[in-house]
Amino acid sequence: MKTKVIAVVLAAGKGSRMHSKIQKQYLELLGRPVITYTLEAFENSRVDEVILVVESGEIDFAREEIVKKFHYQKVTQIIPGGKERYDSVYMGLCAGEEVQGETYVLIQDGARAFITSEQVNQCIEAVKEYKACVMAMPVKDTIKIVDEDNYSLSTPDRSRMWQMQTPQCFVLPEIRDAYREMMNAGDRTVTDDAMVMERYGNRRVKMIEGSYDNIKITTPEDLIIGEAILKKYGQNKE
């Protein structure tokens, strides 16, 4: 049976917590835009094609200054994103073309720049087996549930808690249908793709252990941590 693997890379976020006029995915990290490290991992993986989702006014910039400049052959489409992350994901899912067989999709945050091609390939193997899986890691810290005044209510069992990362991986038509159901329901409370599948799909979502290095660039402090991670890899995550 023929299979196809598509990656939807999200680079349309404003990144307000970065407090920068430049969007976080285009900030420089050791002399290169953050997004290039993400795309490089997918370029060197077994993904067949990449759909890059950007702000509507940045399509030409992304094409010329990112895709062409760094020679990413697997980026087949650059499309405009929506107002919220889930809008951008849905647009990316709708842009993906299926094959006669099974088509899988890996949904990746563009600012999660420390994913490696090996980890991407690990996700591809896992999604073919489980049909719905997410790269994640067990939490290190104790977590508290609090009330509206920030008083502690309870302490969940840390051994059963994982921090979610990306890629989040699914059978393309299944996650697209789940997103469509979410949109029709007017549900705007979802925070990741696994949550969409849990609420509106018909699959349990498997956790795939990744790496604590697989952080997302969100605040200025993350750039410092990111530089340290890249230096540890010798600037080469492959």
Secondary structure as GFF3:
##gff-version 3
##sequence-region A 1 238
A	DSSP	beta_strand	2	11	.	.	.	ID=ss1
A	DSSP	three_ten_helix	16	18	.	.	.	ID=ss2
A	DSSP	three_ten_helix	24	26	.	.	.	ID=ss3
A	DSSP	beta_strand	28	29	.	.	.	ID=ss4
A	DSSP	beta_strand	32	33	.	.	.	ID=ss5
A	DSSP	alpha_helix	34	43	.	.	.	ID=ss6
A	DSSP	beta_strand	49	54	.	.	.	ID=ss7
A	DSSP	three_ten_helix	56	58	.	.	.	ID=ss8
A	DSSP	alpha_helix	59	61	.	.	.	ID=ss9
A	DSSP	pi_helix	62	68	.	.	.	ID=ss10
A	DSSP	beta_strand	75	80	.	.	.	ID=ss11
A	DSSP	alpha_helix	85	95	.	.	.	ID=ss12
A	DSSP	beta_strand	101	109	.	.	.	ID=ss13
A	DSSP	alpha_helix	117	130	.	.	.	ID=ss14
A	DSSP	beta_strand	132	138	.	.	.	ID=ss15
A	DSSP	beta_strand	145	146	.	.	.	ID=ss16
A	DSSP	beta_strand	152	154	.	.	.	ID=ss17
A	DSSP	three_ten_helix	158	160	.	.	.	ID=ss18
A	DSSP	beta_strand	162	171	.	.	.	ID=ss19
A	DSSP	alpha_helix	172	185	.	.	.	ID=ss20
A	DSSP	alpha_helix	193	200	.	.	.	ID=ss21
A	DSSP	beta_strand	206	209	.	.	.	ID=ss22
A	DSSP	alpha_helix	220	232	.	.	.	ID=ss23
###
